[in-house]
Every structure is written in C-alpha cells, then in structure tokens.
Amino acid sequence: MSVIEQRLQAVRQQLQAAGYAALVVPRADEYLGEYMPAHNERLRWLSGFTGSAGLAIVTLERAAIFVDGRYTVQVRQEVSPQLFEYCRLGDEAADWLAAQLPRGAAVACDARMHSLRWYRDTGAALGLTGLQLVPSANNLVDACWHDRPAPVVKPALLLEEQFTGEPSSAKRQRIGAAVAAKGADAALVFAPDALSWLLNVRGTDIPKLPVLQGMALLETDGRVTLLVDPRRIPAGFAGHVGEGVTVRPESEAAAVLAGFRGRTVLADPDTANAWSQLALEQGGAILQPGGDPVLLPKACKNAVEIRGMRNAHLRDAVAEIRFLAWLDAEVAAQRLHTEAELAERLLSFRQQADLFREVSFDSISAAGGNAAMCHYNHLNASAPARLPMHSVYLIDSGGQYLDGTTDITRTVAIGDPGPEIRRMFTLVLKGHIALGRARFPAGTSGSQLDSLARQFLWQEGYDYDHGTGHGVGAFLSVHEGPQRIAKAPNTTALQPGMVVSNEPGYYRAGAFGIRCENLVVVRESPREGGELAMLEFDVLTLVPFDLRLVDASLMTPVELSWLNHYHQRVVAEIGPLLQGSDLAWLQQATRPLAVADSPRPIV
C-alpha cells in the first residue's frame, strides 16, 4: 500500500468515526492565501499534488481532485488515477458529491479553510440534492497527519515610512472613515497582505510571502483589534503603528468576535473565511457583505511605493540581464545546465542587489517540454531536466526587495528552436504588445482588456488557460487583488497606481511553453481635446525579449516600433548599470528590428 493510500485510509477511518460520508479538503489554510507554510499543506499531504490551487473530496469509497487549467498536465504526473478521479476546478463539487452519496449524507469541511461564499453556495447546492454540509469541530486531516511540521513563528519586520509613504495611523483613519461611509461600525480585515499594509509591517515566517499572519477588526475611528500570535509582534511595534492598536492572541478570536454583538461589521464573503463570519453572526453581530475596504487602497500605490517599485525593477533587471548574458555564453560553450542550476545562478545574481530579501515565488525554471506546464516547479520534479538543444527555456521568477516586488518571465532560445516555435512566440509577443499599448477609459476592468492579449492566438485557433495579468504588491504578495486581467468577469476597475502583470503565453503539451511577462503600472493618459479620462500602462520591467525568437515578418510596423522603443528604453536605463561583457550582450540583444528582418541564425 502506497503512502497516499495509507493517508486516504486514515482519513476514511476519521470519517467513519465522526459519522460523515465525505470530506472536502481545499488547497487553503485559515488565511485563504495562495502561499502558505509547510504545516498547512494539507492537500499536498493527502494527494501528492503540489500546485497552488485545487480541492480534493474523499468519500468512504472514492476520491476526486479538482484543479484548474494550469495544472491539467501536472496533476496527472503527481496524483494517482487509481486513487483520485481528475475533475476541473470550477465544476460543481456538489454535483460530484450528489452522484456518489445517498440523500441525507453529511459532508464535512473545516469552515476556516473556505470563504463564506463557498460555504453558503456549496451548502445550498448540496441541500438541493438532499445532502448536508457540516463544519467539523476539528480538522480531520490534522488528526491523521502525525508527522506534521511545527509552525514557524518569527517576529514581523517594521517597515519604515521611507518605503510605505504613509503612517499606519493615517491609513487606519482614512479607511475607517470609508467604513463609516458604508454604514458599518467596523470591518473585518482578513487578508494577511491587507493587514500587513495597513499596519506597515511585513511578516518573516512564510518563505517568499512577507505578510503578517493574523486578522483584525478595524473600527470607524481607526482603532484596530489585532488577532495574532503575540510572538509575531516585534519590539517597538506599539510606537511604530501609533495609538489605537490592541493586540489579542488568535486563541481569543471567538471571544473578540462575540464582542461585536449588535454592531454592523463589513466583511468580504469572498476573501474572509467562513468561520470568522459565522462567529460574528453567532455572536450577535450584523454582517454587511462587501469588499475588504483595505484591498483597493493597498492596490492603488502612492508615489513613494511606485518609486520603490521602479527602483526595485532597475536592480532586478540588472540581475536578470546578467543571468541571460551568462546563459547565452554557457549555451555557446555547449555547457547545458539543469533547471535547478539555472534557478540557483539567477538567484545568485539577485542576491547581489541592494535591498534584496528573498525570491517572490519559487522560480519556474522550465526546460523544453516542462515549460508546457505553466506553473511547473523543478523542485518537485524527481530530477531537474537539463536544457535540450533546439528548443526554448522558460524562466519565470521574481524578487522581494524592501522597496518593491518583481515578477518577470522570459522565454529564451536554446540553439535553433525552428520556425514553429518562432511563429508561436511572435503571436504571444504581439498580444503582449497589444495589451501594453492599450489606452482605455477610467472605469475599465481587466476582463474588458483581456482579449487584446489573446486576439492573435485566437485568430490561429490557439489560447492559453490562465489569466493574462494579476496584481502585484509593494514588498507584499506577488499575486495581489482585487484587480486582475482575465477572461473571468471582474468588476474592479483598473486605477492609477495599480501594478499588474502582462503575461500572455502558449503551451504545447510535451513540446514547449512560451510566456512573455512584464509588470506595468496604471497611469493617467491625458490627450488634448479628449472628452474622457483615459488611462494607460507604463512598463516597470526592463529586460530584453529574445529577438532570436521574433519572426519580424509577422509583425506590423507599429508593433516593431513598440519593441524597438522598449529596447531603447532598456538600454538607456539599464545600460549605465552594466559593464563589460554584460553591457555588450545587452547592446546586441536590443538591436533594432525592421519589417524586412528575418529571424537571425542562432550562434
């Protein structure tokens, strides 16, 4: 019996003992974030799946795992089809359960691991089929996970105003007034990145995610009750945040939430967990559904934060360009490294930069066919692959700096990848340019712009199964809401100061993967005589695209002009920061292209 079979058997024994017919296990912890510490990786423990989004359902007889389009290849490599049925995330878990269970059966979940919307919608859907969703008093996976890692708890970092641009007290008063304007007495601030931004602190105990784990109740006068492990509170915290912040241990959360009896509390049913909101209701508070009032102000970065993001991207570009120059030299010398060696070398360049803290996510260092898995992680592979000749290498990486967060993807020619890969790269790049050049009226959401990046792929019958852009925090989460650019409807309008990625791609299973990613910041785009307030994107990422992969015959003069001007800007801003062979590589890598240019031979 395999390890996963043993774990499933242990969970089923817990189900039987508790009288449940099924258990829902999401890839989530009590903070509902994408990144979480090792001791909360319950889905990985149960199934072996290492992706960042997914959900498993275990019954007494069967099991299923639900993943989105980013992981349809990966899940088949990591999860046994003999133990789990593969399903698509977004399909109704309630339908799958209804097909497996008799009427009257109880389905268990840990309400801390699900949003209130999921909990209520799923509970209602199950009710229609005669099933019942029951919040378990204890997490059934934890009861079986006997070698579960101990939590890592470290004091947070106090982030100075030279990086934040605004004291915590001013943020709390400003957002407290916004809560009052919505007719509420208080707001549940739940997302750890929102909490960290509000208090001008950064966490140090989750790798790659500098957020303080906890939640808070923000009142209209700016007072905050912070629920957090006291060991995460550093010396000098009280003076740093100013008056009006009361710290209570998370173990007292139920009592604190019960203290809002008779008061109206604004809470986000999509980003805050069900347990916290059910506890407020059960304690007599009046829940007012609405967006977390911190998310939007956090996303709209102030001038200091934008300047920090720009400076971080300058230093990051130096590291990335030095890496790409080194990589070309290694390939030319026929030294073909493994994915792990390449990621480590890029990290070594970043570590030389001022204010660098750590990577912003595990680098996606993908050689050849591995790049077809858009969220491939070589750290989870049985053995990192070595670069194959006559293909491409995809490197998606980023850094956490005290003044900003970076995220960049470049696809690199290894040998001569051939005309088909060049064609597909050029279609992806054309979409990247179309989105990057967009001008749009104030009030436009990312979902209204998404097709700009897909149009050239669509014309040829291709697409990619992930969003085109996500928000990025300032020395915070590399995946920030509420803004995003994707097919899925999103009512959040893009606003000045928001940072988003521009990352169309294309993936051919077993063959290759392509992605072109820059970070951009939304800014005003005034035009004399215009009747509307218009916005546009300004590029933060300043690293060349691989011109050896560009088929200029497929590009218009406008697109080539954009690419040439972008590369001119890269040389102007990054060139003075380089020297020797690195500078020579940059000058060659940014040579202007003309319409008549054909792909150059790979040397």
C-alpha positions as CSV (number, residue, x, y, z in Angstrom):
1,M,0.0,0.0,0.0
2,S,1.4,3.4,-1.0
3,V,1.8,6.3,1.4
4,I,-1.1,8.2,-0.2
5,E,-3.3,5.1,0.1
6,Q,-2.4,4.9,3.8
7,R,-3.3,8.5,4.2
8,L,-6.6,8.1,2.4
9,Q,-7.4,5.1,4.6
10,A,-6.7,7.1,7.7
11,V,-9.0,9.9,6.7
12,R,-11.7,7.5,5.9
13,Q,-11.4,6.0,9.3
14,Q,-11.9,9.5,10.7
15,L,-14.9,10.0,8.5
16,Q,-16.5,6.8,9.8
17,A,-15.8,7.5,13.4
18,A,-17.4,11.0,13.1
19,G,-20.4,9.8,11.1
20,Y,-19.5,11.8,7.9
21,A,-19.9,10.4,4.4
22,A,-17.3,12.7,2.8
23,L,-14.7,15.3,3.5
24,V,-13.7,18.4,1.4
25,V,-10.1,19.4,1.5
26,P,-9.1,22.6,-0.3
27,R,-5.6,23.8,-1.0
28,A,-6.0,26.5,1.6
29,D,-5.3,27.4,5.2
30,E,-7.2,29.7,7.6
31,Y,-6.0,32.8,5.9
32,L,-7.2,31.7,2.4
33,G,-3.9,32.8,0.8
34,E,-2.2,31.2,-2.2
35,Y,1.1,30.8,-0.3
36,M,1.2,29.0,3.0
37,P,3.6,27.4,5.4
38,A,4.5,23.7,5.1
39,H,2.4,22.7,8.1
40,N,-0.7,23.8,6.3
41,E,-0.2,22.0,3.1
42,R,-3.0,19.5,3.7
43,L,-3.9,18.9,0.1
44,R,-0.3,18.0,-0.8
45,W,-0.1,15.6,2.2
46,L,-3.4,13.9,1.2
47,S,-2.9,13.6,-2.6
48,G,0.7,14.4,-3.5
49,F,-0.5,17.4,-5.6
50,T,1.9,20.4,-5.3
51,G,0.0,23.1,-7.3
52,S,-1.2,26.4,-5.8
53,A,-4.9,25.8,-6.4
54,G,-7.0,22.7,-6.0
55,L,-9.5,20.8,-4.0
56,A,-10.0,17.1,-3.0
57,I,-13.1,15.3,-2.0
58,V,-12.8,12.0,-0.1
59,T,-15.7,9.6,0.4
60,L,-15.7,6.2,2.1
61,E,-15.2,4.6,-1.3
62,R,-13.9,7.1,-3.8
63,A,-11.9,10.4,-4.1
64,A,-11.6,13.2,-6.6
65,I,-9.2,16.0,-7.1
66,F,-10.3,19.3,-8.8
67,V,-7.7,21.5,-10.5
68,D,-7.8,24.4,-12.9
69,G,-6.3,24.6,-16.4
70,R,-2.8,25.5,-15.2
71,Y,-2.5,22.1,-13.7
72,T,-4.2,19.6,-16.0
73,V,-0.8,18.2,-17.1
74,Q,0.9,18.4,-13.7
75,V,-1.9,16.7,-11.7
76,R,-1.6,13.6,-13.9
77,Q,2.1,13.4,-13.1
78,E,1.6,13.8,-9.4
79,V,-1.7,12.2,-8.4
80,S,-2.6,8.6,-9.0
81,P,-5.6,8.0,-11.2
82,Q,-6.2,4.7,-9.3
83,L,-6.8,6.8,-6.2
84,F,-8.3,10.0,-7.4
85,E,-10.7,11.0,-10.2
86,Y,-9.5,14.1,-12.1
87,C,-12.0,16.9,-12.2
88,R,-11.8,20.5,-13.3
89,L,-11.9,23.2,-10.7
90,G,-15.0,25.3,-11.4
91,D,-17.2,22.3,-12.0
92,E,-19.6,21.8,-9.2
93,A,-18.2,19.7,-6.3
94,A,-21.8,19.4,-5.2
95,D,-22.7,17.6,-8.4
96,W,-19.9,15.1,-7.9
97,L,-20.9,14.5,-4.3
98,A,-24.6,14.1,-5.3
99,A,-23.6,11.4,-7.7
100,Q,-21.7,9.5,-5.0
101,L,-23.7,9.8,-1.8
102,P,-27.2,8.9,-0.7
103,R,-29.7,11.5,0.4
104,G,-29.3,12.6,4.0
105,A,-25.5,12.1,4.0
106,A,-23.3,14.6,5.8
107,V,-20.3,16.2,4.0
108,A,-17.6,17.6,6.4
109,C,-15.5,20.7,5.9
110,D,-13.3,22.9,8.0
111,A,-15.0,26.3,7.8
112,R,-11.7,28.0,8.4
113,M,-10.4,26.8,5.0
114,H,-13.3,28.1,2.9
115,S,-14.7,31.5,2.1
116,L,-18.2,32.3,3.4
117,R,-19.5,32.4,-0.2
118,W,-18.2,29.0,-1.0
119,Y,-19.6,27.6,2.3
120,R,-23.0,29.0,1.7
121,D,-23.2,28.4,-2.0
122,T,-22.0,24.8,-1.6
123,G,-24.2,24.2,1.4
124,A,-27.2,25.4,-0.6
125,A,-26.3,23.3,-3.7
126,L,-25.9,20.2,-1.5
127,G,-29.2,20.9,0.2
128,L,-31.0,20.7,-3.1
129,T,-29.7,17.1,-3.6
130,G,-30.6,16.1,0.0
131,L,-27.0,16.3,1.3
132,Q,-25.8,18.4,4.3
133,L,-22.6,20.4,4.6
134,V,-21.3,20.3,8.2
135,P,-18.5,22.3,9.6
136,S,-16.3,19.8,11.6
137,A,-15.2,20.8,15.0
138,N,-11.7,19.6,14.3
139,N,-9.7,19.3,11.0
140,L,-9.9,15.6,10.1
141,V,-6.6,15.7,8.1
142,D,-4.7,17.1,11.1
143,A,-6.0,14.2,13.1
144,C,-4.2,11.9,10.7
145,W,-1.1,13.9,10.0
146,H,1.1,12.6,12.8
147,D,4.4,14.0,11.5
148,R,3.0,17.4,10.6
149,P,5.7,20.1,10.7
150,A,5.7,22.5,13.5
151,P,4.6,26.1,12.6
152,V,7.4,28.6,12.2
153,V,6.7,31.8,14.1
154,K,9.0,34.8,13.9
155,P,8.7,38.5,14.7
156,A,7.5,40.7,11.9
157,L,9.5,43.5,10.3
158,L,8.6,47.1,10.9
159,L,8.6,48.8,7.5
160,E,9.6,52.5,7.7
161,E,7.7,55.3,6.1
162,Q,10.5,55.8,3.5
163,F,9.1,52.7,1.9
164,T,5.4,53.0,2.7
165,G,4.9,56.7,2.1
166,E,2.1,56.9,4.8
167,P,2.0,56.1,8.5
168,S,-0.3,53.4,9.7
169,S,-2.4,55.8,11.8
170,A,-3.3,57.8,8.7
171,K,-4.2,54.7,6.7
172,R,-6.4,53.5,9.6
173,Q,-8.2,56.8,9.9
174,R,-8.7,57.1,6.2
175,I,-10.1,53.6,5.7
176,G,-12.1,53.8,9.0
177,A,-13.9,56.8,7.5
178,A,-14.7,54.8,4.4
179,V,-16.1,52.0,6.6
180,A,-18.4,54.6,8.3
181,A,-19.5,55.9,4.9
182,K,-20.7,52.4,4.1
183,G,-22.9,52.4,7.2
184,A,-20.9,49.9,9.1
185,D,-19.4,50.1,12.6
186,A,-16.3,48.1,11.9
187,A,-14.7,46.0,9.1
188,L,-13.1,42.6,9.2
189,V,-9.6,43.0,7.8
190,F,-8.8,39.4,6.9
191,A,-6.2,39.1,4.1
192,P,-2.7,39.0,5.6
193,D,-1.3,41.3,2.9
194,A,-4.0,43.8,3.6
195,L,-3.3,43.6,7.3
196,S,0.4,44.0,6.7
197,W,-0.1,47.0,4.5
198,L,-2.5,48.6,7.0
199,L,0.0,48.3,9.9
200,N,3.2,49.0,7.8
201,V,4.7,45.6,8.9
202,R,5.9,42.7,6.9
203,G,6.0,39.0,8.0
204,T,9.1,36.9,8.1
205,D,7.9,33.4,8.8
206,I,6.5,32.3,5.4
207,P,9.1,32.0,2.7
208,K,8.6,34.3,-0.3
209,L,5.5,35.9,1.2
210,P,6.3,38.8,3.6
211,V,2.9,39.1,5.3
212,L,1.8,39.1,9.0
213,Q,-0.5,36.1,9.6
214,G,-3.5,37.3,11.6
215,M,-6.7,39.2,11.2
216,A,-8.1,42.4,12.6
217,L,-11.3,44.4,13.3
218,L,-11.0,48.0,12.1
219,E,-13.4,50.5,13.6
220,T,-14.6,53.7,12.1
221,D,-12.3,55.9,14.3
222,G,-9.3,54.0,13.1
223,R,-8.9,51.8,16.2
224,V,-7.9,48.2,15.5
225,T,-8.1,45.0,17.4
226,L,-5.4,42.7,16.0
227,L,-5.7,39.0,16.4
228,V,-2.3,37.5,16.0
229,D,0.2,35.1,17.7
230,P,2.0,37.5,20.1
231,R,5.3,36.0,19.1
232,R,4.9,37.7,15.7
233,I,4.9,41.2,17.3
234,P,8.3,42.7,17.2
235,A,9.9,45.1,19.7
236,G,8.8,48.7,19.0
237,F,5.6,47.7,17.4
238,A,3.3,49.9,19.5
239,G,5.4,53.0,18.7
240,H,5.6,52.1,15.1
241,V,1.8,51.7,14.5
242,G,0.7,54.5,16.8
243,E,-2.1,54.7,19.3
244,G,-5.3,52.7,18.8
245,V,-4.0,49.2,18.1
246,T,-4.8,46.5,20.6
247,V,-3.1,43.1,20.2
248,R,-5.0,39.9,21.3
249,P,-3.9,36.3,20.7
250,E,-5.6,34.4,18.0
251,S,-6.8,31.9,20.6
252,E,-9.2,34.6,21.8
253,A,-10.7,35.2,18.4
254,A,-14.1,33.8,19.2
255,A,-14.4,36.0,22.3
256,V,-13.3,39.1,20.4
257,L,-15.7,38.5,17.5
258,A,-18.5,37.9,20.0
259,G,-17.8,41.3,21.4
260,F,-19.4,43.0,18.3
261,R,-22.9,42.0,19.3
262,G,-25.5,44.4,17.9
263,R,-22.9,46.1,15.7
264,T,-22.7,46.1,11.9
265,V,-19.5,44.5,10.6
266,L,-18.4,44.9,7.0
267,A,-16.9,41.6,5.8
268,D,-15.9,40.2,2.4
269,P,-17.6,36.9,1.7
270,D,-15.0,36.0,-0.9
271,T,-11.7,36.8,0.8
272,A,-12.5,36.1,4.5
273,N,-13.1,32.6,5.8
274,A,-16.5,31.3,6.8
275,W,-15.5,30.6,10.4
276,S,-14.8,34.2,11.3
277,Q,-18.0,35.5,9.7
278,L,-20.1,32.7,11.2
279,A,-18.6,33.5,14.6
280,L,-19.6,37.2,14.2
281,E,-23.1,36.2,13.3
282,Q,-23.4,33.7,16.1
283,G,-22.1,36.3,18.5
284,G,-24.9,38.7,17.5
285,A,-23.1,41.0,15.0
286,I,-24.9,42.1,11.8
287,L,-22.8,41.0,8.8
288,Q,-22.7,43.5,6.0
289,P,-21.3,41.8,2.9
290,G,-18.8,43.9,1.0
291,G,-15.3,44.1,-0.3
292,D,-12.5,44.3,2.2
293,P,-12.0,48.1,2.5
294,V,-8.2,47.8,2.6
295,L,-7.7,45.9,-0.7
296,L,-8.4,48.8,-3.1
297,P,-6.3,51.5,-1.3
298,K,-3.5,49.0,-1.0
299,A,-3.6,48.2,-4.7
300,C,-3.5,51.9,-5.7
301,K,0.1,52.6,-4.7
302,N,1.2,56.0,-3.7
303,A,4.1,57.9,-5.2
304,V,6.6,56.5,-2.7
305,E,5.5,53.0,-3.3
306,I,5.6,53.4,-7.1
307,R,9.1,54.9,-6.9
308,G,10.2,52.0,-4.8
309,M,8.7,49.5,-7.3
310,R,10.6,51.3,-10.1
311,N,13.9,51.2,-8.2
312,A,13.4,47.6,-7.4
313,H,12.8,46.8,-11.0
314,L,16.0,48.5,-12.0
315,R,18.1,46.4,-9.7
316,D,16.2,43.3,-10.7
317,A,16.7,44.0,-14.4
318,V,20.5,44.1,-13.8
319,A,20.3,40.6,-12.2
320,E,18.1,39.2,-14.9
321,I,20.3,40.6,-17.8
322,R,23.5,39.4,-16.2
323,F,21.8,35.9,-16.0
324,L,20.7,35.9,-19.6
325,A,24.1,37.0,-20.8
326,W,25.7,34.3,-18.8
327,L,23.2,31.7,-20.1
328,D,23.9,32.6,-23.7
329,A,27.6,32.2,-23.1
330,E,27.2,28.9,-21.4
331,V,25.0,27.5,-24.3
332,A,27.5,28.8,-26.8
333,A,30.2,26.8,-25.0
334,Q,27.9,23.8,-25.1
335,R,27.5,23.8,-21.3
336,L,23.9,22.8,-20.9
337,H,22.8,23.2,-17.2
338,T,19.9,21.7,-15.3
339,E,16.8,23.7,-14.4
340,A,17.9,23.7,-10.7
341,E,21.4,25.0,-11.6
342,L,19.9,27.8,-13.7
343,A,17.5,28.9,-11.0
344,E,20.3,29.0,-8.5
345,R,22.5,31.0,-10.8
346,L,19.7,33.6,-11.3
347,L,19.2,33.7,-7.5
348,S,22.9,34.4,-7.0
349,F,22.7,37.5,-9.3
350,R,19.7,38.8,-7.4
351,Q,21.3,38.3,-4.1
352,Q,24.0,40.8,-5.1
353,A,21.3,43.6,-5.4
354,D,20.7,46.2,-2.7
355,L,17.6,45.7,-0.5
356,F,17.0,42.1,-1.8
357,R,15.3,39.9,0.8
358,E,14.3,36.7,-1.0
359,V,12.6,35.4,-4.1
360,S,8.9,36.4,-4.5
361,F,8.0,32.8,-5.5
362,D,9.7,29.6,-6.4
363,S,11.2,30.2,-9.8
364,I,9.6,28.4,-12.7
365,S,12.7,27.2,-14.4
366,A,11.4,25.0,-17.2
367,A,13.4,23.4,-20.0
368,G,11.9,22.1,-23.2
369,G,8.6,20.3,-22.7
370,N,8.5,21.1,-19.0
371,A,7.6,24.7,-19.9
372,A,4.3,23.3,-21.2
373,M,3.2,23.2,-17.5
374,C,2.7,26.9,-16.9
375,H,3.3,26.5,-13.2
376,Y,6.0,23.9,-13.4
377,N,8.2,23.6,-10.3
378,H,11.6,21.9,-10.8
379,L,11.8,21.5,-7.0
380,N,9.0,18.9,-7.2
381,A,10.4,17.0,-10.1
382,S,12.1,13.7,-9.5
383,A,15.2,15.1,-11.2
384,P,15.5,18.6,-12.7
385,A,15.8,18.4,-16.5
386,R,18.8,19.6,-18.5
387,L,18.5,22.1,-21.2
388,P,17.8,20.5,-24.6
389,M,19.3,22.0,-27.7
390,H,17.0,23.4,-30.4
391,S,14.2,24.3,-28.0
392,V,13.3,27.0,-25.6
393,Y,13.9,27.7,-21.9
394,L,11.2,29.5,-19.8
395,I,12.3,31.3,-16.7
396,D,9.5,33.0,-14.6
397,S,11.0,34.5,-11.5
398,G,10.9,37.5,-9.2
399,G,12.4,39.1,-6.1
400,Q,11.2,40.6,-2.8
401,Y,13.0,43.8,-2.1
402,L,12.4,46.2,0.8
403,D,11.1,48.7,-1.7
404,G,9.2,46.5,-4.1
405,T,8.2,43.2,-5.6
406,T,9.2,41.9,-9.1
407,D,7.9,39.2,-11.4
408,I,9.2,38.6,-14.9
409,T,9.1,35.8,-17.4
410,R,11.4,35.5,-20.4
411,T,11.4,32.7,-23.0
412,V,14.9,32.0,-24.3
413,A,16.1,30.3,-27.5
414,I,18.4,27.3,-26.8
415,G,20.1,26.5,-30.1
416,D,17.7,26.9,-33.1
417,P,14.2,26.2,-32.0
418,G,12.8,26.3,-35.5
419,P,10.1,28.3,-37.3
420,E,7.1,26.9,-35.5
421,I,8.3,28.0,-32.1
422,R,9.3,31.4,-33.5
423,R,5.8,31.7,-35.0
424,M,4.1,30.9,-31.7
425,F,6.5,33.2,-29.7
426,T,5.7,36.0,-32.1
427,L,1.9,35.6,-31.7
428,V,2.3,35.7,-28.0
429,L,4.6,38.8,-28.2
430,K,2.1,40.5,-30.5
431,G,-0.6,40.0,-27.8
432,H,1.8,41.3,-25.1
433,I,2.4,44.4,-27.2
434,A,-1.3,45.0,-27.9
435,L,-2.1,44.9,-24.2
436,G,0.9,47.0,-23.3
437,R,-0.1,49.7,-25.8
438,A,-3.7,49.9,-24.7
439,R,-5.4,53.2,-23.8
440,F,-8.7,52.8,-22.0
441,P,-11.3,54.9,-20.3
442,A,-11.4,55.2,-16.5
443,G,-13.8,52.6,-15.2
444,T,-12.4,49.8,-17.4
445,S,-11.8,46.5,-15.8
446,G,-9.1,44.0,-16.6
447,S,-11.6,41.5,-18.0
448,Q,-12.5,44.1,-20.7
449,L,-8.9,44.2,-21.9
450,D,-8.0,40.5,-21.7
451,S,-8.9,39.7,-25.3
452,L,-6.3,42.2,-26.5
453,A,-3.6,39.8,-25.5
454,R,-5.3,36.7,-26.9
455,Q,-6.5,38.0,-30.2
456,F,-3.6,36.9,-32.4
457,L,-3.6,33.4,-30.8
458,W,-7.4,33.2,-31.3
459,Q,-7.1,34.1,-34.9
460,E,-4.9,31.0,-35.4
461,G,-7.0,28.7,-33.2
462,Y,-4.9,28.8,-30.1
463,D,-5.3,30.1,-26.5
464,Y,-3.8,29.8,-23.0
465,D,-5.6,28.5,-19.9
466,H,-4.6,31.1,-17.3
467,G,-5.3,34.8,-16.7
468,T,-3.3,37.4,-18.6
469,G,-2.5,39.6,-15.6
470,H,-2.5,39.7,-11.8
471,G,-1.9,42.4,-9.3
472,V,1.4,42.7,-7.6
473,G,2.0,44.2,-4.1
474,A,4.8,46.5,-3.0
475,F,7.1,44.2,-0.9
476,L,4.0,42.1,-0.4
477,S,2.2,39.3,-2.2
478,V,3.3,38.7,-5.8
479,H,-0.3,37.9,-6.5
480,E,-2.5,40.8,-5.3
481,G,-6.2,41.5,-5.7
482,P,-8.7,42.8,-6.3
483,Q,-7.6,43.8,-9.8
484,R,-6.7,41.3,-12.5
485,I,-6.8,40.8,-16.2
486,A,-8.5,37.6,-17.2
487,K,-11.5,36.1,-19.2
488,A,-13.5,35.7,-16.0
489,P,-15.6,38.8,-15.2
490,N,-14.1,41.2,-12.8
491,T,-15.9,44.4,-11.8
492,T,-12.8,46.1,-10.2
493,A,-11.8,49.0,-12.4
494,L,-8.1,49.5,-13.1
495,Q,-7.0,52.7,-11.4
496,P,-3.8,54.8,-11.3
497,G,-1.2,53.3,-9.1
498,M,-2.2,49.7,-9.6
499,V,0.5,47.3,-10.7
500,V,-0.5,44.3,-12.9
501,S,1.3,41.7,-14.9
502,N,1.1,41.5,-18.7
503,E,1.8,37.8,-19.4
504,P,0.1,36.0,-22.4
505,G,1.5,32.6,-23.2
506,Y,1.2,29.5,-25.2
507,Y,1.8,25.9,-24.1
508,R,2.1,22.7,-26.3
509,A,1.9,19.6,-24.1
510,G,5.1,17.6,-24.1
511,A,6.8,20.0,-26.5
512,F,7.4,23.6,-25.3
513,G,6.0,26.6,-23.4
514,I,6.1,30.3,-24.1
515,R,5.3,33.3,-21.9
516,C,6.2,37.0,-22.2
517,E,5.7,38.8,-18.9
518,N,6.3,42.4,-17.8
519,L,4.9,44.2,-14.8
520,V,3.2,47.5,-15.7
521,V,1.7,50.3,-13.6
522,V,-1.6,52.0,-14.5
523,R,-1.3,55.8,-15.0
524,E,-3.3,58.6,-16.4
525,S,-3.1,59.2,-20.2
526,P,-4.3,62.7,-20.9
527,R,-4.8,63.8,-24.5
528,E,-5.5,67.4,-25.5
529,G,-9.1,67.7,-26.8
530,G,-10.1,64.3,-25.4
531,E,-13.5,64.0,-23.8
532,L,-12.8,61.1,-21.5
533,A,-10.4,60.5,-18.6
534,M,-8.1,57.9,-20.1
535,L,-5.6,55.5,-18.6
536,E,-2.6,53.5,-20.0
537,F,0.1,51.2,-18.8
538,D,3.7,52.2,-18.1
539,V,6.2,49.4,-18.1
540,L,8.2,48.6,-14.9
541,T,10.1,45.6,-16.2
542,L,13.2,46.5,-18.3
543,V,14.7,43.3,-19.7
544,P,15.0,42.5,-23.5
545,F,12.8,39.9,-25.2
546,D,14.7,37.3,-27.1
547,L,14.9,38.7,-30.6
548,R,16.1,35.3,-31.9
549,L,12.5,34.1,-31.3
550,V,10.8,37.0,-33.2
551,D,9.6,36.5,-36.7
552,A,9.5,40.1,-37.8
553,S,7.6,39.2,-41.0
554,L,4.5,38.5,-38.7
555,M,4.7,41.9,-37.0
556,T,3.3,45.3,-38.1
557,P,5.4,48.5,-38.2
558,V,3.6,49.7,-35.1
559,E,4.5,46.5,-33.2
560,L,8.1,46.6,-34.3
561,S,8.2,50.3,-33.3
562,W,7.0,49.5,-29.8
563,L,9.5,46.7,-29.4
564,N,12.4,48.8,-30.7
565,H,11.4,51.7,-28.4
566,Y,11.1,49.4,-25.4
567,H,14.6,48.0,-26.0
568,Q,15.9,51.6,-26.4
569,R,14.5,52.3,-23.0
570,V,16.1,49.2,-21.6
571,V,19.5,50.3,-22.9
572,A,19.0,53.9,-21.7
573,E,18.0,52.9,-18.1
574,I,19.9,49.7,-17.5
575,G,22.9,50.1,-19.7
576,P,24.6,52.6,-17.3
577,L,24.3,49.9,-14.6
578,L,26.2,47.3,-16.5
579,Q,29.7,46.9,-17.8
580,G,32.0,44.7,-19.8
581,S,30.5,41.6,-21.4
582,D,27.1,42.2,-19.8
583,L,26.8,45.6,-21.4
584,A,28.0,44.2,-24.8
585,W,25.4,41.4,-24.5
586,L,22.6,44.0,-23.8
587,Q,23.6,46.1,-26.8
588,Q,23.4,43.1,-29.1
589,A,20.2,41.8,-27.5
590,T,18.4,45.1,-28.1
591,R,19.4,45.7,-31.7
592,P,16.6,47.3,-33.7
593,L,14.4,45.2,-35.9
594,A,13.0,46.3,-39.2
595,V,10.0,44.9,-41.1
596,A,12.2,43.1,-43.6
597,D,14.2,41.4,-40.9
598,S,14.1,37.6,-40.9
599,P,15.0,35.5,-37.9
600,R,18.7,35.5,-37.4
601,P,20.7,32.3,-37.1
602,I,21.4,31.2,-33.6
603,V,25.0,31.3,-32.7
